[in-house]
Amino acid sequence: MREHVIELVFDELRRAEQKFPGFPDDPVHAAGIIGEESGELMQAALDYYYGRGTLEQMRAEAVQTAAMAFRFLLCAPQLTEQTAPQCQLCGLEAATRCERCTTAVNTHGGEDA
């Protein structure tokens, strides 16, 4: 049973790598892929629990989640260190607007008017 599950996960990993050869090079977006798959697994588990889904659908989502977790680990050495955009005026981290100096910050780290 264990060998069969591992085989399913690595088959899914190979399929995903062929279908989507690129993988995010930053940890947030790479982990987001796992989060998406995990959410689909949760939905499949809820569907199964409440009689709207099958055990096979739930297992398929679990395999996809595991495959993406492996892909994350395999790509981890290549993940780049990135930080959130910072305000160019005061240097504080800013999501969309620096609260300190009320300057809009775009995703490229510069100012917006």
N, C-alpha and C positions, 0 to 999 in steps of 0.2 A: 504493500500500500504506500509506504513512504517513498519508495523509488518511483512509483507511478505519479505521485503528486509532484515530486521534483522534476520529473520528465515533462509534465504538463506545464509547469512554471517556465522551464527553460525553452520549451517549444513556443510558448507565448512571448517570451523575451525575444527570441529570434524573429518571430513574425512581426513584432512591434518595431524592432530595429530595421527590418527591411521596409516596412510600410512608412515609418517615420525615422529616417536615418539621423536627422538632427535631434539634439537634446539640449535643453537650456543650459547655458554655461554659468548661470548664477543659482545659488541655493534656493532662493525664494520661489522662482518659477519651476525649478526642478522638483522641489517638494510639493508644489502646487499640483503637479501631475499625479503624485501619490494621493494627495488630498481628494482630487477629483475621482480617482478610481475607488478610493475608500468610501466616498459618498455614494457611488453607484453600488458598492457592496452593501452599504447600510440600507439603501432603498430596496435592493433585492432581498435582504434579510427581513425587512419589514413586510414586503410583499409576500414572502414565504410564510412568515409568522401569521399573517392575517388571511392566508388562503388565496392570495391573488397572484402568487408566483410559484415557481418550482425550485426544488432543491438544486437541480442542475443549473438554473440561472444564477442562483446564489453562489454555487461553486465556481462557475465561470467568472463571476466578478471577483471572487477571492483569488483566483489564479491571476487575473489581470493586475490586481493590487499587488500581489507578491512579485510579479514580474517587474512592475515599475519600481518597487522598492529595491530589487536587485539592480536594476538599471541605474538608479540613483547612486547606490553604493559603488558600482563599477565606474561611474563617471565622477565620483566625489573628488578624486585627485585633480581633475581638470576644472572643477568649479572655481570660478574666479571670485575674489573677495570684492564685493560691491557694497556700497552703502547708499542710504536714501539721499536724495538731492539735498543740498545745503544752500542756505541763503547766501548769495554772493556779497551781501552788504555786511551782515553780522556774523556769518559762519555757522549759525545754528542749523540743525537738521530741520527741514521743512517739507511737509507733504505737499501742500499746494500754496500755502501762504505763511510767511514767517510771522508769527504772532508778536515777536519782539519789535520788528520794525515795519510790520504790515506790508511788506513787499511780496508781490506774487512771485512764485518760483515755478518755472516750468520743469519738465522732466529732464532737460539737458543741463540743469544747474544754473541757468541764467535767469535774468529778470524778465517778467512779462509786464506789460503796462496795464 
